[in-house]
Amino acid sequence: LDLPTDTRPARRAYAQFRKHLLEDGFTMMQYSVYARHCANIENADIHMKRMGDLAPPEGEVRFLAITDRQFGRIRVFVGKKRQPTPASPSQLEFF
């Protein structure tokens, strides 16, 4: 999620899109990265299309679908300490 926020209309568009993401079940993994669990690729495609249609005209939004196994291989480092990896759901889509 790389949306401009340099003007009042751009900030409004960003806030509205973020609201749509949260209402559609996405959660923020880290700044500008949102994730949503989907049971299968068909369901992920529905959400990607819906959010793609709602994306603001300026900026860039990317979607990435990964499997449970791929999600389970995520390693999180905070400073020099590794944090436990979150439990993996059946499928996620990222952008």
C-alpha positions in Angstrom: 0.0 0.0 0.0 1.8 3.1 -1.2 -0.8 5.9 -1.4 0.0 9.6 -1.4 -1.0 11.7 1.7 0.5 15.1 0.7 -2.8 16.8 0.1 -6.1 16.9 2.0 -8.0 15.0 -0.8 -5.2 12.4 -1.0 -5.3 11.9 2.8 -9.1 11.5 2.6 -8.8 8.9 -0.2 -6.2 7.0 1.8 -8.3 7.0 5.0 -11.4 5.9 3.0 -9.5 3.0 1.4 -8.0 1.9 4.7 -11.6 2.0 6.1 -12.8 -0.3 3.3 -9.9 -2.7 4.0 -10.7 -3.0 7.6 -14.4 -3.4 6.9 -13.6 -6.2 4.5 -11.7 -8.1 7.2 -8.1 -7.0 6.5 -5.8 -6.3 9.4 -2.6 -4.3 9.5 0.5 -6.5 9.7 2.9 -3.6 9.7 2.8 0.0 8.3 1.4 -0.2 4.8 1.0 -4.0 4.8 -2.5 -5.5 5.3 -3.4 -9.2 5.4 -6.7 -11.1 5.2 -7.3 -14.8 5.6 -9.1 -16.4 2.7 -10.2 -20.1 2.6 -9.2 -20.6 -1.0 -7.9 -18.8 -4.1 -11.4 -18.1 -5.4 -12.3 -16.3 -2.3 -9.0 -14.4 -2.4 -9.7 -13.3 -6.0 -13.1 -11.9 -4.9 -11.5 -9.8 -2.2 -8.6 -8.7 -4.4 -11.0 -7.5 -7.1 -13.3 -5.7 -4.6 -10.4 -3.9 -3.0 -8.7 -3.2 -6.4 -11.9 -1.6 -7.6 -11.9 0.6 -4.5 -8.2 1.6 -4.6 -7.6 5.3 -5.0 -6.6 6.5 -8.5 -3.3 7.8 -7.3 -0.6 5.6 -5.6 0.0 1.9 -5.8 -1.7 -1.1 -4.2 -0.4 -4.6 -4.7 -1.9 -8.0 -3.8 -0.1 -11.2 -3.0 -1.7 -14.5 -2.2 0.4 -17.0 -0.2 -0.3 -20.4 1.3 -0.4 -21.5 4.9 3.0 -23.1 4.6 4.5 -19.9 3.1 2.9 -17.8 5.9 4.2 -20.2 8.5 7.8 -19.5 7.3 7.6 -15.8 8.1 10.3 -14.8 10.6 9.9 -11.6 12.6 12.9 -9.7 14.0 12.6 -6.8 16.4 15.9 -5.3 17.0 18.2 -8.3 17.3 15.6 -10.6 19.0 13.5 -13.0 17.0 9.8 -12.9 17.9 7.6 -16.0 17.7 6.0 -16.5 14.3 2.2 -16.0 14.4 0.0 -19.0 13.9 -0.6 -19.6 10.2 -4.2 -19.5 8.9 -5.2 -21.5 5.9 -4.5 -18.7 3.3 -3.7 -15.0 3.2 -3.7 -12.3 0.7 -1.3 -9.4 1.2 -0.7 -6.0 -0.4 
